[in-house]
């Protein structure tokens, strides 16, 4: 459960990083 939550958090952060990169 903890590992899954960490993976989801990592995936979300990765997605946000791409969005910020495109906007920046």
PDB file of N, CA, C and O in Angstrom:
ATOM      1  N   UNK A   1       0.844  -1.197   0.000  1.00  0.00           N
ATOM      2  CA  UNK A   1       0.000   0.000   0.000  1.00  0.00           C
ATOM      3  C   UNK A   1       0.882   1.251   0.000  1.00  0.00           C
ATOM      4  O   UNK A   1       0.671   2.178  -0.782  1.00  0.00           O
ATOM      5  N   UNK A   2       1.869   1.254   0.890  1.00  0.00           N
ATOM      6  CA  UNK A   2       2.757   2.410   0.987  1.00  0.00           C
ATOM      7  C   UNK A   2       3.556   2.582  -0.314  1.00  0.00           C
ATOM      8  O   UNK A   2       3.738   3.695  -0.807  1.00  0.00           O
ATOM      9  N   UNK A   3       4.027   1.446  -0.854  1.00  0.00           N
ATOM     10  CA  UNK A   3       4.806   1.505  -2.090  1.00  0.00           C
ATOM     11  C   UNK A   3       3.940   2.014  -3.228  1.00  0.00           C
ATOM     12  O   UNK A   3       4.393   2.803  -4.057  1.00  0.00           O
ATOM     13  N   UNK A   4       2.684   1.560  -3.268  1.00  0.00           N
ATOM     14  CA  UNK A   4       1.773   1.985  -4.331  1.00  0.00           C
ATOM     15  C   UNK A   4       1.523   3.480  -4.228  1.00  0.00           C
ATOM     16  O   UNK A   4       1.515   4.187  -5.235  1.00  0.00           O
ATOM     17  N   UNK A   5       1.319   3.960  -3.001  1.00  0.00           N
ATOM     18  CA  UNK A   5       1.068   5.391  -2.803  1.00  0.00           C
ATOM     19  C   UNK A   5       2.292   6.197  -3.249  1.00  0.00           C
ATOM     20  O   UNK A   5       2.157   7.246  -3.879  1.00  0.00           O
ATOM     21  N   UNK A   6       3.471   5.704  -2.921  1.00  0.00           N
ATOM     22  CA  UNK A   6       4.701   6.390  -3.310  1.00  0.00           C
ATOM     23  C   UNK A   6       4.842   6.425  -4.829  1.00  0.00           C
ATOM     24  O   UNK A   6       5.308   7.414  -5.394  1.00  0.00           O
ATOM     25  N   UNK A   7       4.433   5.333  -5.487  1.00  0.00           N
ATOM     26  CA  UNK A   7       4.537   5.272  -6.944  1.00  0.00           C
ATOM     27  C   UNK A   7       3.578   6.270  -7.580  1.00  0.00           C
ATOM     28  O   UNK A   7       3.930   6.950  -8.544  1.00  0.00           O
ATOM     29  N   UNK A   8       2.365   6.356  -7.039  1.00  0.00           N
ATOM     30  CA  UNK A   8       1.384   7.313  -7.569  1.00  0.00           C
ATOM     31  C   UNK A   8       1.901   8.733  -7.385  1.00  0.00           C
ATOM     32  O   UNK A   8       1.779   9.566  -8.283  1.00  0.00           O
ATOM     33  N   UNK A   9       2.480   9.004  -6.219  1.00  0.00           N
ATOM     34  CA  UNK A   9       3.008  10.350  -5.956  1.00  0.00           C
ATOM     35  C   UNK A   9       4.130  10.678  -6.938  1.00  0.00           C
ATOM     36  O   UNK A   9       4.202  11.792  -7.457  1.00  0.00           O
ATOM     37  N   UNK A  10       5.008   9.697  -7.192  1.00  0.00           N
ATOM     38  CA  UNK A  10       6.117   9.905  -8.129  1.00  0.00           C
ATOM     39  C   UNK A  10       5.576  10.169  -9.528  1.00  0.00           C
ATOM     40  O   UNK A  10       6.078  11.040 -10.239  1.00  0.00           O
ATOM     41  N   UNK A  11       4.542   9.411  -9.925  1.00  0.00           N
ATOM     42  CA  UNK A  11       3.959   9.577 -11.252  1.00  0.00           C
ATOM     43  C   UNK A  11       3.336  10.957 -11.401  1.00  0.00           C
ATOM     44  O   UNK A  11       3.478  11.599 -12.442  1.00  0.00           O
ATOM     45  N   UNK A  12       2.644  11.416 -10.355  1.00  0.00           N
ATOM     46  CA  UNK A  12       2.013  12.740 -10.393  1.00  0.00           C
ATOM     47  C   UNK A  12       3.086  13.826 -10.489  1.00  0.00           C
ATOM     48  O   UNK A  12       2.953  14.767 -11.271  1.00  0.00           O
ATOM     49  N   UNK A  13       4.142  13.694  -9.696  1.00  0.00           N
ATOM     50  CA  UNK A  13       5.212  14.694  -9.715  1.00  0.00           C
ATOM     51  C   UNK A  13       5.871  14.731 -11.094  1.00  0.00           C
ATOM     52  O   UNK A  13       6.222  15.799 -11.597  1.00  0.00           O
ATOM     53  N   UNK A  14       6.035  13.541 -11.702  1.00  0.00           N
ATOM     54  CA  UNK A  14       6.652  13.463 -13.028  1.00  0.00           C
ATOM     55  C   UNK A  14       5.777  14.163 -14.051  1.00  0.00           C
ATOM     56  O   UNK A  14       6.276  14.860 -14.934  1.00  0.00           O
ATOM     57  N   UNK A  15       4.453  13.972 -13.928  1.00  0.00           N
ATOM     58  CA  UNK A  15       3.514  14.593 -14.859  1.00  0.00           C
ATOM     59  C   UNK A  15       3.536  16.114 -14.684  1.00  0.00           C
ATOM     60  O   UNK A  15       3.533  16.853 -15.669  1.00  0.00           O
ATOM     61  N   UNK A  16       3.557  16.581 -13.432  1.00  0.00           N
ATOM     62  CA  UNK A  16       3.590  18.023 -13.167  1.00  0.00           C
ATOM     63  C   UNK A  16       4.886  18.618 -13.710  1.00  0.00           C
ATOM     64  O   UNK A  16       4.890  19.730 -14.238  1.00  0.00           O
ATOM     65  N   UNK A  17       5.978  17.883 -13.580  1.00  0.00           N
ATOM     66  CA  UNK A  17       7.278  18.382 -14.056  1.00  0.00           C
ATOM     67  C   UNK A  17       7.226  18.589 -15.567  1.00  0.00           C
ATOM     68  O   UNK A  17       7.765  19.572 -16.077  1.00  0.00           O
ATOM     69  N   UNK A  18       6.583  17.672 -16.284  1.00  0.00           N
ATOM     70  CA  UNK A  18       6.479  17.809 -17.744  1.00  0.00           C
ATOM     71  C   UNK A  18       5.618  19.025 -18.080  1.00  0.00           C
ATOM     72  O   UNK A  18       5.958  19.805 -18.969  1.00  0.00           O
ATOM     73  N   UNK A  19       4.498  19.185 -17.363  1.00  0.00           N
ATOM     74  CA  UNK A  19       3.621  20.329 -17.623  1.00  0.00           C
ATOM     75  C   UNK A  19       4.375  21.630 -17.383  1.00  0.00           C
ATOM     76  O   UNK A  19       4.270  22.566 -18.176  1.00  0.00           O
ATOM     77  N   UNK A  20       5.137  21.693 -16.288  1.00  0.00           N
ATOM     78  CA  UNK A  20       5.895  22.906 -15.983  1.00  0.00           C
ATOM     79  C   UNK A  20       6.958  23.141 -17.049  1.00  0.00           C
ATOM     80  O   UNK A  20       7.234  24.285 -17.413  1.00  0.00           O
ATOM     81  N   UNK A  21       7.558  22.059 -17.550  1.00  0.00           N
ATOM     82  CA  UNK A  21       8.590  22.184 -18.565  1.00  0.00           C
ATOM     83  C   UNK A  21       7.980  22.742 -19.850  1.00  0.00           C
ATOM     84  O   UNK A  21       8.581  23.591 -20.508  1.00  0.00           O
ATOM     85  N   UNK A  22       6.789  22.263 -20.205  1.00  0.00           N
ATOM     86  CA  UNK A  22       6.127  22.742 -21.425  1.00  0.00           C
ATOM     87  C   UNK A  22       5.738  24.212 -21.268  1.00  0.00           C
ATOM     88  O   UNK A  22       5.888  25.003 -22.199  1.00  0.00           O
ATOM     89  N   UNK A  23       5.241  24.568 -20.094  1.00  0.00           N
ATOM     90  CA  UNK A  23       4.828  25.954 -19.859  1.00  0.00           C
ATOM     91  C   UNK A  23       6.043  26.861 -19.790  1.00  0.00           C
ATOM     92  O   UNK A  23       5.994  28.003 -20.248  1.00  0.00           O
ATOM     93  N   UNK A  24       7.134  26.362 -19.221  1.00  0.00           N
ATOM     94  CA  UNK A  24       8.331  27.167 -19.043  1.00  0.00           C
ATOM     95  C   UNK A  24       9.099  27.266 -20.330  1.00  0.00           C
ATOM     96  O   UNK A  24      10.147  27.910 -20.375  1.00  0.00           O
TER      97      UNK A  24
END
